[in-house]
Amino acid sequence: MASSYGSLAKEAIVLLDRFRAGRQCLDDFMEEASKDLQNMDDLHQKFILDVVSGCIEQTKLLDVVVNVFYGQNGRCLSRGDRSQLVIICYLATFSLDDLGLQRFSNIIKSLDIKKMHTFLTFFFTNLTTWIQDEWNNIYEAAYVEKLWVGPLLRWRPEMDILLDQLAVKISHGTQVKKAHIKTTEPQEFSLTKPKPRPLPVPEVIPLQEKSKPVPDSTYKAPKEMQMIKEIKQKNLQKTEELLYEANMKQFRCVNPQKSEHTKRAMSQIKESLDSKLKFNSFHSSGNPSSNKTNSWPIKLNSAAILRQGALYDRQVEEELQRMERLVEGAREPSSFLQWQKEMRERDLQEELAKIERRHLEGRISYEEAAMARTRIMERNQKAVQLNKEERAQLMRSYAEKRMQEEKEIRDLVQQVAEGHKNSKAAKERIQKFKQSIVKEVSEQRQELLRQALEEAQAELSRKFEIIREIRAIQSLPHIRVRNFDDTETAGHELLGEMSLVELKERLALLGEAQQTEQQEKREHILEEKQNKKQLLLEQLDTIELHRRALAQAAAIRKEERKSRPFYRQAMTQDETVLALQKKLEEKQQERQRLKQTQSKEAKPSEPTAAHTVRNTGTHNKESLTDTSWEELELSFERHIQKDAPSVVSQTETLKT
């Protein structure tokens, strides 16, 4: 079958040329084509019909490639080659995995090799550039990448080999043609006087038949399209009204309105249930207060509460052990802690200076990038202006060309209209004859419809009579006698045989036993929950005490830190930070000058804009410096608070 794929592709090309998208329906066309191809094999017929229907359904995708190819190589191609290129593009995109490389190469070699080589080179060269972008505008990008572009890229090495083979064949063909060219051989002149040529006999000019008039349907849109459009518009309006009603009204089937009697019965049932729940109301202490003393920042679960309570208990034990060691005569590591604190402060100063330098370097790079963006915008604006001028010139030339073409078409239409006037009388006679034929056919059709209606009514009355008889038979009562004693056994003589009454009694006893067992389990679970809840409340109280102590210690450390404003002095004394600040101010001034020049070029009548920009720039600079100092102080505060649990004083620990 592989050798015959070339002829099958040619049959598909001929069939695709016959299809007219605006005048024919795809299903009708496929039915006619299948009737024409009845003599062929089933597999061959299926291949041709699948290829033609696929090309028609994927017209948008294939036209993207073929139209641009015609725009670039239109001089070397004819309009008859369009169907050929469309089918090759469809086979390469959608059916290459099913066909295989051998069958596809047979189809290519059966057609014009030079045109196929040019088209396939164009298609695979531009596949991942503008072709993929155009396909992404029609379908989703992931869908295009997965189903079409990815498989084609996997076939790219085999396609390169096929293109090389086609190029070799084309080169051999040109060499053979050059070898067969005959050289001109000089011959002697014949100086004999030639005989005068006799006058030819004039041919009889045949009379041409009158051309058929162009039908009216050529210039008019079909009525079916207008009817479909009106039906769609009516359906859309109807659905909008139904949607509005559904949104405005309640769903009666989902939320039915209850009667007054039902509402009274429901309220009585609810009151009786509430009265049963009031066991010891005279011992109640009232509703709990809404102002809770424990305002937790984070809602802790039971595991977190137990874990944090164990941590605080361990810290209390360590503090008590430390106090015991001090009582026994151990030394307090206060000097080492003071040295460690000083070293941490010095490291923190260096880190703050490093952060400030990094911040200033980022600001400087931002200013440089802003100036570069302004220069690029100026260059782009000039390029856009030149492009607009060139486009306007092209549009003017195109408009002149279109006006000339319209003028030629108008003259041609006037010539055709003059020829149509002579055929008007003959058209009227034909129309009268057709009207008389239509009238006779309509009378005969009405008579046939009347007879068919009478027969249908008689058949329907007969069916109704049969249905009535069947329902009368079904309505007769069925008398059933049932004698059953619940206290007797079935009589099968089994070991565990019992009557229905005994079975019900045993099941009732078994159910009562299960209920008592479930009640005991439920009471046990409630007791365990109560014990666990009491344990969690005790742990929460201890956690609150420790947190209050830690908060007091952090507040004391914060007051001590505020009394030592040496951080900002250390920051201001850093030479690199001062140099970076000076460089940042220079960049900002340069950027402001560039903005002033741009504003003067754009709006020379507004001299005050640069002044306002300069004022806002200085104001922003001051606000940014203030916010940077605040951020540094906050980061330093967070760094100190990390070690809060480990530096609690002895007295605070003993109080807890």
C-alpha positions in Angstrom: 0.0 0.0 0.0 3.0 2.3 0.5 3.7 2.6 -3.2 0.1 3.7 -3.9 0.0 6.5 -1.4 1.2 9.0 -4.0 -1.8 8.3 -6.2 -4.1 8.5 -3.2 -2.7 11.9 -2.3 -3.4 13.1 -5.9 -7.0 11.8 -5.6 -7.3 13.8 -2.3 -5.9 17.0 -4.1 -8.5 16.6 -6.9 -11.3 16.1 -4.3 -10.2 19.1 -2.2 -10.2 21.4 -5.4 -13.9 20.6 -5.9 -14.9 21.8 -2.4 -16.2 25.3 -2.1 -16.4 26.5 1.5 -19.0 29.2 1.1 -21.6 27.2 -0.9 -21.3 23.5 0.2 -21.8 21.8 3.5 -19.0 19.5 4.7 -21.2 16.5 5.5 -23.0 16.6 2.1 -19.7 16.9 0.3 -18.3 13.9 2.2 -21.3 11.8 1.3 -21.0 12.7 -2.4 -17.3 12.0 -2.4 -17.8 8.6 -0.7 -20.3 7.7 -3.5 -17.7 8.6 -6.1 -15.1 6.5 -4.4 -17.2 3.3 -4.0 -15.0 1.3 -6.5 -11.9 1.8 -4.4 -10.6 -0.3 -1.5 -12.0 0.6 2.0 -8.6 1.6 3.4 -7.8 3.8 0.4 -11.3 5.4 0.6 -10.9 6.0 4.3 -7.5 7.6 3.9 -8.7 10.0 1.2 -11.8 11.1 3.1 -9.9 11.5 6.4 -7.3 13.7 4.7 -9.9 15.9 2.9 -12.1 16.4 5.9 -9.1 17.1 8.1 -7.9 19.8 5.7 -11.4 21.4 5.7 -11.8 21.3 9.5 -8.3 22.7 10.2 -8.5 25.5 7.5 -7.5 28.3 9.9 -4.3 26.5 11.0 -3.2 25.5 7.5 -4.0 28.9 5.9 -1.5 30.5 8.3 1.3 28.6 6.7 0.1 28.5 3.1 -0.9 32.1 2.7 2.5 33.4 3.9 4.3 30.9 1.6 2.3 32.2 -1.4 3.1 35.7 -0.3 6.9 34.9 -0.5 6.9 32.5 -3.5 3.8 33.5 -5.4 5.6 34.1 -8.7 6.8 30.5 -8.9 3.4 29.0 -8.0 0.0 28.8 -9.5 -3.4 28.8 -7.7 -3.8 25.2 -8.6 -1.0 24.2 -6.4 -2.8 25.5 -3.2 -4.6 22.2 -2.5 -1.4 20.3 -3.0 0.4 22.4 -0.4 -2.5 22.3 2.1 -2.6 18.5 2.0 1.2 18.2 2.5 1.0 20.6 5.4 -1.8 18.6 7.0 0.0 15.3 6.6 3.2 16.7 8.1 1.4 18.3 11.1 -1.4 15.8 12.0 -0.7 12.4 10.3 3.1 12.1 10.3 3.2 9.7 13.3 0.5 7.4 11.7 2.0 7.4 8.1 5.7 7.0 8.9 8.6 8.5 7.1 8.6 6.0 4.2 5.0 6.6 3.1 5.4 10.4 3.6 8.5 10.4 1.4 6.7 8.4 -1.3 3.9 11.0 -1.3 6.4 13.8 -1.6 8.4 12.2 -4.4 5.2 11.5 -6.4 4.6 15.3 -6.6 6.7 18.2 -7.9 10.0 17.7 -6.1 11.2 21.2 -6.4 8.0 22.8 -5.0 7.9 20.2 -2.2 11.5 20.9 -1.2 10.9 24.7 -1.1 7.7 24.3 0.9 9.1 21.8 3.5 12.2 23.9 4.0 10.0 27.0 4.6 7.7 25.2 7.0 10.4 23.6 9.2 12.5 26.7 9.2 9.8 29.0 10.5 8.0 26.4 12.7 9.3 27.6 16.1 9.1 31.3 15.3 6.1 33.1 13.8 4.1 29.9 12.8 4.0 28.8 16.5 3.0 32.4 17.5 0.1 32.5 15.0 -1.1 29.0 16.1 -1.0 30.2 19.8 -3.4 33.0 18.8 -5.9 30.4 17.6 -5.4 27.7 20.3 -3.8 27.6 23.7 0.0 27.7 23.8 0.3 24.5 25.9 -2.0 22.6 23.5 -0.1 23.7 20.4 3.3 22.8 22.0 2.1 19.3 23.1 0.2 18.1 20.1 1.9 19.8 17.1 5.2 21.6 17.6 6.7 18.9 19.9 6.1 15.9 17.5 7.3 17.9 14.5 10.6 18.8 16.3 11.1 15.1 17.1 10.8 14.3 13.3 13.2 17.2 12.4 16.3 15.0 11.9 14.5 12.6 9.5 13.0 15.5 7.7 16.5 17.0 7.2 17.6 13.7 5.6 14.6 13.8 3.3 15.2 17.4 2.3 18.9 16.5 1.5 17.7 13.7 -0.8 15.3 16.0 -2.6 18.0 18.6 -3.1 20.3 15.9 -4.6 17.5 14.8 -7.0 16.9 18.4 -8.1 20.6 19.0 -8.7 20.9 15.8 -10.8 17.9 16.8 -12.8 19.4 20.2 -13.7 22.7 18.5 -14.7 20.9 16.1 -17.0 19.0 18.9 -18.7 22.2 20.8 -19.3 23.9 17.7 -20.8 21.1 17.2 -23.4 21.3 20.8 -24.8 22.3 20.6 -28.4 24.9 23.0 -29.8 24.0 25.1 -32.9 25.7 24.0 -36.1 26.2 26.6 -38.8 24.6 25.9 -42.2 25.0 27.5 -45.5 22.5 30.1 -46.7 20.0 29.0 -49.4 20.1 31.8 -51.9 17.2 30.4 -54.0 14.3 32.7 -54.4 11.4 31.4 -52.3 8.0 31.0 -53.9 5.3 33.4 -52.9 2.9 32.1 -50.2 -0.7 31.6 -51.5 -3.5 33.5 -49.8 -5.3 31.4 -47.2 -8.9 30.6 -47.6 -10.9 32.6 -45.1 -12.6 30.5 -42.4 -16.3 30.8 -41.6 -16.7 32.5 -38.2 -19.2 30.5 -36.1 -22.0 32.2 -34.4 -21.6 32.3 -30.6 -24.4 31.2 -28.3 -25.9 33.7 -25.9 -24.3 33.6 -22.5 -26.4 32.4 -19.6 -27.4 35.2 -17.2 -25.7 35.2 -13.7 -28.2 33.8 -11.1 -29.4 36.1 -8.4 -28.1 33.7 -5.7 -24.5 34.8 -6.6 -25.0 38.3 -5.2 -27.3 37.4 -2.4 -26.6 35.7 0.9 -28.5 32.4 1.5 -31.8 32.7 3.5 -30.8 29.9 5.8 -27.9 31.9 7.3 -30.3 34.8 8.1 -32.8 32.4 9.6 -30.2 30.7 11.8 -28.9 34.1 13.0 -32.5 35.2 14.0 -33.1 31.9 15.8 -29.8 32.3 17.7 -30.7 35.9 18.7 -34.2 34.8 19.9 -32.7 31.9 21.9 -30.1 34.2 23.5 -32.8 36.7 24.5 -35.0 33.9 26.0 -32.0 32.4 28.0 -31.2 35.9 29.4 -34.8 36.3 30.5 -34.9 32.9 32.2 -31.6 33.6 33.9 -32.9 36.9 35.2 -36.0 35.2 36.5 -34.0 32.4 38.2 -31.7 35.0 39.9 -34.6 37.2 41.1 -37.0 34.5 42.3 -36.5 31.7 44.9 -36.4 28.1 43.9 -39.7 26.8 45.0 -38.6 23.1 44.9 -35.6 23.7 47.1 -37.0 26.2 49.7 -40.7 25.7 50.0 -42.8 28.0 52.2 -44.0 26.3 55.4 -47.5 26.7 56.7 -48.4 28.4 60.0 -49.4 25.0 61.6 -45.9 23.6 60.6 -44.1 26.6 62.1 -46.1 26.4 65.4 -45.3 22.6 65.7 -41.6 23.2 65.0 -41.4 26.0 67.7 -43.1 23.7 70.2 -40.6 20.9 69.5 -37.7 23.3 69.9 -39.0 24.7 73.2 -39.5 21.2 74.6 -35.9 20.2 73.6 -34.5 23.4 75.2 -36.4 22.7 78.5 -34.9 19.2 78.7 -31.4 20.7 78.5 -31.9 22.9 81.6 -30.8 20.4 84.3 -29.4 22.6 87.1 -30.3 26.1 86.0 -30.7 27.4 89.6 -27.0 26.7 90.3 -25.8 28.6 87.2 -23.3 31.4 87.6 -24.4 33.4 84.5 -22.8 33.9 81.1 -19.0 34.1 81.0 -17.5 37.5 80.6 -16.5 38.6 77.1 -13.3 40.4 78.3 -10.8 37.6 78.5 -7.7 38.1 80.6 -5.6 35.8 78.4 -5.2 37.4 75.0 -3.0 34.9 73.2 -1.2 36.3 70.0 -1.4 32.8 68.5 -4.0 30.0 69.0 -2.0 27.1 70.4 -3.1 23.4 70.1 -2.7 20.9 72.9 0.6 19.6 71.7 2.1 23.1 71.5 0.8 24.0 75.0 2.3 20.9 76.5 5.6 21.4 74.7 5.9 25.0 75.8 4.9 24.2 79.4 7.6 21.5 79.5 10.2 24.0 78.2 9.3 26.6 80.9 9.4 23.8 83.6 12.9 22.8 82.4 14.1 26.5 82.5 12.8 26.8 86.1 14.7 23.7 87.1 17.9 24.9 85.4 17.5 28.3 87.2 17.0 26.5 90.6 20.1 24.4 89.9 22.1 27.5 89.1 21.0 29.1 92.4 22.0 26.0 94.3 25.5 26.1 92.7 25.8 29.8 93.6 24.9 29.0 97.2 27.5 26.2 97.3 30.2 28.7 96.1 30.2 28.7 92.3 31.2 31.9 90.3 28.8 34.0 88.3 29.8 34.4 84.6 28.8 38.1 84.5 32.2 39.3 83.2 32.1 36.8 80.3 28.5 37.8 79.5 29.5 41.5 79.5 32.3 40.8 77.1 30.0 38.7 74.9 27.5 41.6 74.9 30.1 44.1 73.9 31.3 41.9 71.0 27.8 41.4 69.8 27.2 45.1 69.8 30.3 45.7 67.8 29.3 42.9 65.3 25.9 44.5 65.1 27.4 47.9 64.3 29.5 46.4 61.5 26.4 44.6 60.2 24.3 47.7 60.2 27.0 49.6 58.4 27.2 46.8 55.8 23.4 46.9 55.4 23.4 50.7 54.9 26.2 50.4 52.3 24.2 47.7 50.4 21.1 49.9 50.6 22.9 52.9 49.2 24.5 50.8 46.4 21.0 49.6 45.4 19.7 53.1 45.3 22.6 54.2 43.1 22.0 51.3 40.7 18.3 52.2 40.6 19.1 55.8 39.7 21.5 54.6 36.9 18.8 52.2 35.6 16.2 55.0 35.6 18.5 57.3 33.5 19.2 54.5 31.1 15.5 53.9 30.7 14.8 57.5 29.9 17.5 57.5 27.2 16.1 54.3 25.7 12.6 55.8 25.7 13.8 58.9 23.7 15.5 56.6 21.1 12.3 54.5 20.8 10.1 57.6 20.4 12.2 58.7 17.5 12.1 55.3 15.8 8.3 55.2 16.3 7.9 58.6 14.6 9.9 57.4 11.6 7.8 54.2 11.4 4.6 56.2 11.5 5.7 58.4 8.6 6.7 55.4 6.5 3.4 53.7 7.3 1.4 56.8 6.3 3.2 56.9 2.9 2.4 53.2 2.3 -1.3 53.7 3.1 -1.5 56.6 0.7 0.0 54.5 -2.1 -2.3 51.6 -1.2 -5.4 53.8 -1.2 -4.6 55.2 -4.7 -4.1 51.7 -6.0 -7.5 50.6 -4.6 -9.3 53.5 -6.1 -7.9 52.7 -9.5 -9.0 49.0 -9.2 -12.5 50.0 -8.1 -12.8 52.3 -11.1 -11.9 49.5 -13.5 -14.4 47.1 -11.7 -17.2 49.7 -12.0 -16.6 50.1 -15.7 -16.7 46.3 -16.2 -20.0 46.0 -14.2 -21.6 48.7 -16.3 -20.7 46.7 -19.5 -22.2 43.5 -18.0 -25.5 45.4 -17.0 -26.1 46.5 -20.6 -26.0 42.8 -21.7 -28.5 41.8 -19.0 -31.2 44.2 -20.2 -31.8 42.1 -23.4 -32.5 38.9 -21.4 -35.2 40.5 -19.1 -38.2 39.6 -21.3 -37.2 35.9 -21.7 -36.7 35.7 -17.9 -40.3 36.9 -17.3 -41.7 34.2 -19.6 -39.7 31.5 -17.9 -40.8 32.7 -14.5 -44.6 32.6 -15.4 -44.2 29.0 -16.7 -42.4 28.0 -13.5 -45.2 29.5 -11.4 -47.9 27.5 -13.1 -45.9 24.3 -12.6 -45.4 25.1 -8.9 -49.2 25.7 -8.5 -50.1 22.3 -9.9 -47.5 20.5 -7.7 -48.8 22.3 -4.5 -52.4 21.2 -5.2 -51.3 17.6 -5.6 -49.2 17.7 -2.5 -52.1 19.1 -0.4 -54.4 16.2 -1.6 -51.7 13.7 -0.5 -51.3 15.3 2.8 -55.0 15.3 3.5 -55.2 11.5 2.8 -52.2 10.8 5.0 -53.8 12.8 7.9 -57.0 10.8 7.7 -55.1 7.5 7.8 -53.0 8.7 10.8 -56.2 9.8 12.7 -57.8 6.4 12.2 -54.6 4.6 13.4 -54.4 6.8 16.4 -58.1 6.1 17.4 -57.5 2.4 17.1 -54.4 2.6 19.4 -56.4 4.6 22.0 -59.1 1.9 22.0 -56.5 -0.9 22.7 -54.9 1.2 25.5 -58.3 1.7 27.1 -59.0 -2.1 27.1 -55.5 -2.8 28.7 -56.1 -0.3 31.5 -59.5 -1.7 32.2 -58.0 -5.2 32.6 -55.2 -3.9 34.8 -57.7 -2.1 37.1 -59.3 -5.4 38.3 -58.5 -6.2 41.9 -56.1 -9.0 42.8 -57.2 -11.1 45.8 -54.3 -12.4 47.9 -54.8 -14.7 51.0 -52.1 -14.4 53.6 -52.0 -16.7 56.7 -48.9 -16.3 58.8 -48.3 -17.0 62.5 -45.4 -15.1 64.1 -45.1 -17.6 67.0 -44.5 -20.7 65.0 -41.2 -21.9 63.5 -40.7 -22.7 59.8 -40.3 -26.4 60.5 -36.9 -27.0 58.9 -35.7 -28.8 62.1 -32.4 -26.9 62.4 -30.5 -26.4 65.7 -30.9 -22.6 65.9 -34.4 -22.4 64.5 -36.7 -19.9 66.1 -39.9 -18.1 65.4 -40.2 -14.5 64.4 -41.3 -13.3 67.8 -38.3 -14.9 69.5 -36.0 -13.4 66.9 -37.4 -9.9 67.6 -36.9 -10.4 71.3 -33.3 -11.5 71.0 -32.5 -8.6 68.7 -34.0 -6.2 71.2 -31.9 -7.6 74.0 -28.8 -7.4 71.9 -29.5 -3.8 71.0 -29.9 -2.9 74.7 -26.6 -4.5 75.5 -24.8 -2.6 72.7 -26.4 0.7 73.9 -25.1 0.2 77.5 -21.6 -0.6 76.2 -21.6 2.5 74.0 -22.8 4.6 77.0 -19.9 3.3 79.2 -17.4 4.1 76.4 -18.8 7.6 76.0 -18.6 8.3 79.8 -15.0 7.1 79.8 -14.1 9.4 76.8 -15.7 12.4 78.5 -13.7 11.8 81.7 -10.4 11.6 79.8 -11.3 14.8 77.9 -12.1 16.6 81.2 -8.7 15.6 82.7 -6.8 16.7 79.6 -8.6 20.0 79.6 -7.7 20.6 83.2 -4.1 19.8 82.5 -4.0 22.2 79.5 -5.5 25.0 81.6 -2.8 24.6 84.2 -0.1 24.7 81.5 -1.6 27.8 80.0 -1.4 29.6 83.4 2.3 28.7 83.8 3.0 29.8 80.2 1.2 33.2 80.9 3.3 33.8 84.0 6.6 33.1 82.1 5.6 35.3 79.2 4.7 38.2 81.4 8.1 37.9 83.1 9.9 37.8 79.7 8.0 40.9 78.5 9.0 42.8 81.6 12.7 41.9 81.0 12.4 42.9 77.3 10.9 46.3 78.3 13.8 47.0 80.7 16.4 46.1 78.0 14.6 48.3 75.5 14.8 51.3 77.9 18.5 50.6 78.5 19.1 50.5 74.7 17.3 53.8 74.1 19.6 55.5 76.6 22.6 54.7 74.4 22.3 56.3 71.0 25.7 55.2 69.7 24.4 53.2 66.7 23.5 56.2 64.6 26.9 57.8 65.4 28.7 54.7 64.3 26.7 54.7 61.1 27.4 58.3 60.3 31.2 57.9 61.1 31.6 55.2 58.4 33.5 56.8 55.4 32.3 54.4 52.8 28.7 55.2 53.8 29.3 58.9 53.5 30.9 58.4 50.1 28.0 56.4 48.8 25.5 58.9 50.1 27.4 61.7 48.3 27.4 59.6 45.1 23.7 58.9 45.4 22.9 62.6 45.7 25.0 63.3 42.5 23.1 60.6 40.6 19.7 62.0 41.8 20.7 65.5 40.8 21.8 64.2 37.3 18.5 62.4 37.0 16.5 65.5 37.9 18.5 67.5 35.3 17.6 64.9 32.7 13.9 65.1 33.6 14.0 68.9 33.4 15.4 68.8 29.9 12.8 66.3 28.8 10.0 68.4 30.3 11.3 71.5 28.6 11.3 69.7 25.2 7.8 68.2 25.8 6.1 71.2 27.4 8.1 74.5 27.1 5.1 76.5 28.5 5.3 74.9 32.0 8.6 76.0 33.6 7.4 75.2 37.2 7.3 71.4 36.6 11.0 70.9 37.2 10.9 72.9 40.4 8.1 70.7 41.8 9.9 67.5 40.8 13.0 68.7 42.5 11.1 69.5 45.7 9.3 66.1 45.7 12.6 64.4 45.0 14.3 66.0 48.0 11.3 65.3 50.2 11.3 61.6 49.1 15.0 61.5 49.8 14.6 62.8 53.4 11.7 60.4 54.0 13.7 57.4 52.7 16.6 58.2 54.9 14.3 58.4 58.0 12.7 55.1 57.1 16.1 53.5 56.6 17.2 54.6 60.2 13.9 53.2 61.6 14.4 49.9 59.8 17.9 49.6 61.2 16.7 50.3 64.8 13.9 47.7 64.4 16.3 45.0 63.1 18.6 45.7 66.0 15.7 45.3 68.4 14.7 42.0 66.9 18.3 40.8 67.1 18.4 41.5 70.8 15.0 39.9 71.5 16.2 36.6 70.1 18.1 35.8 73.4 15.2 37.0 75.7 14.5 33.7 77.4 18.2 33.0 78.2 18.9 36.4 80.1 16.0 36.5 82.5 17.1 37.9 85.9 17.2 35.8 89.0 14.5 37.7 90.9 12.0 37.5 87.9 12.5 33.8 87.7 12.0 33.3 91.4 8.8 35.4 91.3 7.3 33.1 88.7 
